[in-house]
Amino acid sequence: MQKALYYDLVRVEDYLEGEEASELKHEFIDGAVYAVAGATIEHNLIALNIATSLRSISKETLARW
């Protein structure tokens, strides 16, 4: 027999209050709170460079159509 899973859901107000005091960042999804990895400046620069390159490539591709 399977055991029923029980989730203690968090209210939005409690999540926001906790997020202000927390050193870690979290995601709030349907009442559940998940810790997320923090990004460094280097990570953000790499992501921005990739997005810029992909946008440039997609604009060139669309211009050919």
N, CA, C and O atoms as CSV, one atom per row, in Angstrom:
chain,resi,resn,atom,element,x,y,z
A,1,MET,N,N,0.839,-1.174,0.000
A,1,MET,CA,C,0.000,0.000,0.000
A,1,MET,C,C,0.890,1.244,0.000
A,1,MET,O,O,1.869,1.322,0.742
A,2,GLN,N,N,0.539,2.199,-0.830
A,2,GLN,CA,C,1.341,3.425,-0.899
A,2,GLN,C,C,0.976,4.366,0.227
A,2,GLN,O,O,-0.177,4.464,0.648
A,3,LYS,N,N,1.982,5.043,0.690
A,3,LYS,CA,C,1.790,6.036,1.725
A,3,LYS,C,C,1.369,7.350,1.059
A,3,LYS,O,O,1.958,7.747,0.054
A,4,ALA,N,N,0.381,8.009,1.596
A,4,ALA,CA,C,-0.060,9.297,1.050
A,4,ALA,C,C,0.990,10.361,1.384
A,4,ALA,O,O,1.516,10.403,2.496
A,5,LEU,N,N,1.276,11.199,0.426
A,5,LEU,CA,C,2.215,12.291,0.652
A,5,LEU,C,C,1.458,13.488,1.214
A,5,LEU,O,O,0.364,13.815,0.753
A,6,TYR,N,N,2.041,14.125,2.199
A,6,TYR,CA,C,1.420,15.293,2.802
A,6,TYR,C,C,2.363,16.471,2.618
A,6,TYR,O,O,3.539,16.403,2.975
A,7,TYR,N,N,1.847,17.522,2.070
A,7,TYR,CA,C,2.633,18.727,1.870
A,7,TYR,C,C,2.053,19.843,2.717
A,7,TYR,O,O,0.846,20.088,2.693
A,8,ASP,N,N,2.903,20.514,3.458
A,8,ASP,CA,C,2.484,21.661,4.241
A,8,ASP,C,C,2.696,22.894,3.371
A,8,ASP,O,O,3.826,23.355,3.205
A,9,LEU,N,N,1.610,23.428,2.815
A,9,LEU,CA,C,1.710,24.552,1.891
A,9,LEU,C,C,1.946,25.856,2.646
A,9,LEU,O,O,1.516,26.022,3.787
A,10,VAL,N,N,2.633,26.763,1.985
A,10,VAL,CA,C,3.009,28.045,2.567
A,10,VAL,C,C,2.122,29.130,1.967
A,10,VAL,O,O,1.829,29.120,0.772
A,11,ARG,N,N,1.706,30.053,2.802
A,11,ARG,CA,C,0.927,31.196,2.301
A,11,ARG,C,C,1.883,32.192,1.625
A,11,ARG,O,O,3.053,32.290,1.996
A,12,VAL,N,N,1.378,32.917,0.648
A,12,VAL,CA,C,2.199,33.896,-0.081
A,12,VAL,C,C,2.788,34.911,0.889
A,12,VAL,O,O,3.965,35.256,0.790
A,13,GLU,N,N,1.978,35.389,1.825
A,13,GLU,CA,C,2.452,36.394,2.784
A,13,GLU,C,C,3.623,35.861,3.609
A,13,GLU,O,O,4.592,36.579,3.855
A,14,ASP,N,N,3.530,34.600,4.035
A,14,ASP,CA,C,4.618,34.000,4.821
A,14,ASP,C,C,5.882,33.834,3.979
A,14,ASP,O,O,6.992,34.059,4.460
A,15,TYR,N,N,5.703,33.438,2.720
A,15,TYR,CA,C,6.846,33.298,1.820
A,15,TYR,C,C,7.559,34.642,1.652
A,15,TYR,O,O,8.782,34.716,1.772
A,16,LEU,N,N,6.798,35.703,1.374
A,16,LEU,CA,C,7.400,37.020,1.148
A,16,LEU,C,C,8.106,37.531,2.397
A,16,LEU,O,O,9.183,38.121,2.309
A,17,GLU,N,N,7.506,37.306,3.550
A,17,GLU,CA,C,8.124,37.727,4.803
A,17,GLU,C,C,9.429,36.966,5.041
A,17,GLU,O,O,10.432,37.559,5.439
A,18,GLY,N,N,9.417,35.681,4.801
A,18,GLY,CA,C,10.619,34.870,4.981
A,18,GLY,C,C,11.706,35.218,3.986
A,18,GLY,O,O,12.892,35.169,4.313
A,19,GLU,N,N,11.312,35.566,2.785
A,19,GLU,CA,C,12.288,35.893,1.736
A,19,GLU,C,C,13.059,37.166,2.074
A,19,GLU,O,O,14.238,37.289,1.741
A,20,GLU,N,N,12.395,38.109,2.733
A,20,GLU,CA,C,13.066,39.352,3.132
A,20,GLU,C,C,14.186,39.088,4.129
A,20,GLU,O,O,15.215,39.764,4.102
A,21,ALA,N,N,13.992,38.110,5.008
A,21,ALA,CA,C,14.966,37.825,6.057
A,21,ALA,C,C,15.997,36.776,5.650
A,21,ALA,O,O,16.977,36.569,6.365
A,22,SER,N,N,15.792,36.115,4.518
A,22,SER,CA,C,16.636,34.998,4.121
A,22,SER,C,C,17.863,35.450,3.330
A,22,SER,O,O,17.796,36.380,2.526
A,23,GLU,N,N,18.986,34.771,3.575
A,23,GLU,CA,C,20.183,35.017,2.772
A,23,GLU,C,C,20.111,34.252,1.453
A,23,GLU,O,O,20.755,34.634,0.476
A,24,LEU,N,N,19.329,33.173,1.423
A,24,LEU,CA,C,19.142,32.386,0.210
A,24,LEU,C,C,17.897,32.850,-0.528
A,24,LEU,O,O,16.976,33.398,0.078
A,25,LYS,N,N,17.872,32.633,-1.811
A,25,LYS,CA,C,16.691,32.954,-2.618
A,25,LYS,C,C,15.866,31.694,-2.818
A,25,LYS,O,O,16.399,30.585,-2.869
A,26,HIS,N,N,14.570,31.881,-2.930
A,26,HIS,CA,C,13.657,30.764,-3.090
A,26,HIS,C,C,12.634,31.060,-4.171
A,26,HIS,O,O,12.373,32.218,-4.497
A,27,GLU,N,N,12.052,29.992,-4.727
A,27,GLU,CA,C,10.919,30.097,-5.647
A,27,GLU,C,C,9.675,29.661,-4.904
A,27,GLU,O,O,9.722,28.770,-4.056
A,28,PHE,N,N,8.566,30.293,-5.226
A,28,PHE,CA,C,7.276,29.938,-4.643
A,28,PHE,C,C,6.413,29.397,-5.769
A,28,PHE,O,O,6.077,30.131,-6.698
A,29,ILE,N,N,6.051,28.123,-5.698
A,29,ILE,CA,C,5.248,27.502,-6.756
A,29,ILE,C,C,4.086,26.752,-6.115
A,29,ILE,O,O,4.278,25.749,-5.429
A,30,ASP,N,N,2.889,27.253,-6.351
A,30,ASP,CA,C,1.673,26.608,-5.854
A,30,ASP,C,C,1.742,26.249,-4.370
A,30,ASP,O,O,1.330,25.159,-3.972
A,31,GLY,N,N,2.254,27.155,-3.565
A,31,GLY,CA,C,2.292,26.928,-2.130
A,31,GLY,C,C,3.528,26.215,-1.628
A,31,GLY,O,O,3.716,26.088,-0.418
A,32,ALA,N,N,4.374,25.748,-2.529
A,32,ALA,CA,C,5.615,25.077,-2.143
A,32,ALA,C,C,6.792,26.031,-2.355
A,32,ALA,O,O,6.795,26.821,-3.298
A,33,VAL,N,N,7.777,25.951,-1.481
A,33,VAL,CA,C,8.942,26.834,-1.550
A,33,VAL,C,C,10.177,25.987,-1.859
A,33,VAL,O,O,10.438,24.981,-1.200
A,34,TYR,N,N,10.930,26.414,-2.873
A,34,TYR,CA,C,12.129,25.701,-3.311
A,34,TYR,C,C,13.318,26.651,-3.301
A,34,TYR,O,O,13.229,27.771,-3.803
A,35,ALA,N,N,14.427,26.203,-2.731
A,35,ALA,CA,C,15.651,27.002,-2.759
A,35,ALA,C,C,16.201,27.015,-4.181
A,35,ALA,O,O,16.146,26.004,-4.881
A,36,VAL,N,N,16.729,28.155,-4.606
A,36,VAL,CA,C,17.328,28.262,-5.936
A,36,VAL,C,C,18.778,28.708,-5.787
A,36,VAL,O,O,19.141,29.384,-4.824
A,37,ALA,N,N,19.584,28.323,-6.741
A,37,ALA,CA,C,20.995,28.689,-6.720
A,37,ALA,C,C,21.154,30.173,-7.033
A,37,ALA,O,O,20.453,30.721,-7.883
A,38,GLY,N,N,22.058,30.789,-6.355
A,38,GLY,CA,C,22.356,32.192,-6.621
A,38,GLY,C,C,23.264,32.313,-7.833
A,38,GLY,O,O,24.067,31.421,-8.107
A,39,ALA,N,N,23.139,33.401,-8.546
A,39,ALA,CA,C,23.964,33.618,-9.729
A,39,ALA,C,C,25.047,34.646,-9.416
A,39,ALA,O,O,24.814,35.615,-8.694
A,40,THR,N,N,26.221,34.418,-9.967
A,40,THR,CA,C,27.319,35.375,-9.800
A,40,THR,C,C,27.260,36.392,-10.939
A,40,THR,O,O,26.526,36.208,-11.910
A,41,ILE,N,N,28.015,37.432,-10.812
A,41,ILE,CA,C,28.098,38.444,-11.879
A,41,ILE,C,C,28.619,37.786,-13.155
A,41,ILE,O,O,28.135,38.073,-14.250
A,42,GLU,N,N,29.603,36.906,-13.009
A,42,GLU,CA,C,30.157,36.219,-14.176
A,42,GLU,C,C,29.088,35.376,-14.868
A,42,GLU,O,O,29.003,35.364,-16.096
A,43,HIS,N,N,28.281,34.676,-14.089
A,43,HIS,CA,C,27.205,33.855,-14.637
A,43,HIS,C,C,26.220,34.730,-15.413
A,43,HIS,O,O,25.813,34.384,-16.522
A,44,ASN,N,N,25.845,35.855,-14.828
A,44,ASN,CA,C,24.897,36.753,-15.494
A,44,ASN,C,C,25.470,37.313,-16.795
A,44,ASN,O,O,24.741,37.458,-17.777
A,45,LEU,N,N,26.757,37.628,-16.814
A,45,LEU,CA,C,27.397,38.135,-18.037
A,45,LEU,C,C,27.413,37.074,-19.136
A,45,LEU,O,O,27.156,37.374,-20.302
A,46,ILE,N,N,27.716,35.838,-18.758
A,46,ILE,CA,C,27.721,34.749,-19.738
A,46,ILE,C,C,26.316,34.551,-20.302
A,46,ILE,O,O,26.142,34.424,-21.514
A,47,ALA,N,N,25.315,34.526,-19.421
A,47,ALA,CA,C,23.926,34.346,-19.873
A,47,ALA,C,C,23.506,35.486,-20.795
A,47,ALA,O,O,22.837,35.252,-21.801
A,48,LEU,N,N,23.887,36.699,-20.464
A,48,LEU,CA,C,23.547,37.853,-21.297
A,48,LEU,C,C,24.231,37.760,-22.658
A,48,LEU,O,O,23.612,38.057,-23.680
A,49,ASN,N,N,25.493,37.354,-22.685
A,49,ASN,CA,C,26.211,37.204,-23.959
A,49,ASN,C,C,25.571,36.137,-24.836
A,49,ASN,O,O,25.450,36.317,-26.047
A,50,ILE,N,N,25.165,35.038,-24.236
A,50,ILE,CA,C,24.507,33.980,-25.006
A,50,ILE,C,C,23.181,34.477,-25.572
A,50,ILE,O,O,22.882,34.261,-26.747
A,51,ALA,N,N,22.386,35.143,-24.734
A,51,ALA,CA,C,21.090,35.655,-25.187
A,51,ALA,C,C,21.259,36.678,-26.308
A,51,ALA,O,O,20.496,36.675,-27.274
A,52,THR,N,N,22.253,37.547,-26.182
A,52,THR,CA,C,22.508,38.551,-27.215
A,52,THR,C,C,22.911,37.895,-28.528
A,52,THR,O,O,22.452,38.301,-29.595
A,53,SER,N,N,23.766,36.885,-28.450
A,53,SER,CA,C,24.188,36.169,-29.656
A,53,SER,C,C,23.014,35.460,-30.322
A,53,SER,O,O,22.854,35.526,-31.540
A,54,LEU,N,N,22.200,34.786,-29.526
A,54,LEU,CA,C,21.034,34.096,-30.090
A,54,LEU,C,C,20.048,35.071,-30.724
A,54,LEU,O,O,19.453,34.772,-31.760
A,55,ARG,N,N,19.877,36.222,-30.111
A,55,ARG,CA,C,18.967,37.233,-30.680
A,55,ARG,C,C,19.499,37.739,-32.020
A,55,ARG,O,O,18.740,37.916,-32.973
A,56,SER,N,N,20.795,37.966,-32.080
A,56,SER,CA,C,21.414,38.424,-33.316
A,56,SER,C,C,21.255,37.385,-34.425
A,56,SER,O,O,20.911,37.716,-35.559
A,57,ILE,N,N,21.510,36.124,-34.077
A,57,ILE,CA,C,21.373,35.043,-35.057
A,57,ILE,C,C,19.931,34.924,-35.532
A,57,ILE,O,O,19.683,34.748,-36.725
A,58,SER,N,N,18.977,35.018,-34.608
A,58,SER,CA,C,17.572,34.879,-34.997
A,58,SER,C,C,17.126,36.051,-35.871
A,58,SER,O,O,16.328,35.860,-36.788
A,59,LYS,N,N,17.626,37.260,-35.605
A,59,LYS,CA,C,17.274,38.416,-36.442
A,59,LYS,C,C,17.809,38.216,-37.866
A,59,LYS,O,O,17.119,38.509,-38.843
A,60,GLU,N,N,19.046,37.715,-37.972
A,60,GLU,CA,C,19.633,37.474,-39.303
A,60,GLU,C,C,18.848,36.410,-40.050
A,60,GLU,O,O,18.617,36.537,-41.253
A,61,THR,N,N,18.438,35.369,-39.351
A,61,THR,CA,C,17.674,34.295,-39.965
A,61,THR,C,C,16.318,34.796,-40.433
A,61,THR,O,O,15.886,34.467,-41.537
A,62,LEU,N,N,15.651,35.577,-39.621
A,62,LEU,CA,C,14.333,36.109,-40.004
A,62,LEU,C,C,14.447,37.093,-41.173
A,62,LEU,O,O,13.542,37.177,-42.003
A,63,ALA,N,N,15.547,37.829,-41.237
A,63,ALA,CA,C,15.718,38.800,-42.324
A,63,ALA,C,C,15.846,38.084,-43.677
A,63,ALA,O,O,15.484,38.641,-44.713
A,64,ARG,N,N,16.358,36.859,-43.660
A,64,ARG,CA,C,16.498,36.100,-44.909
A,64,ARG,C,C,15.166,35.551,-45.416
A,64,ARG,O,O,15.043,35.251,-46.603
A,65,TRP,N,N,14.185,35.415,-44.556
A,65,TRP,CA,C,12.896,34.836,-44.943
A,65,TRP,C,C,12.162,35.859,-45.679
A,65,TRP,O,O,11.037,35.616,-46.117
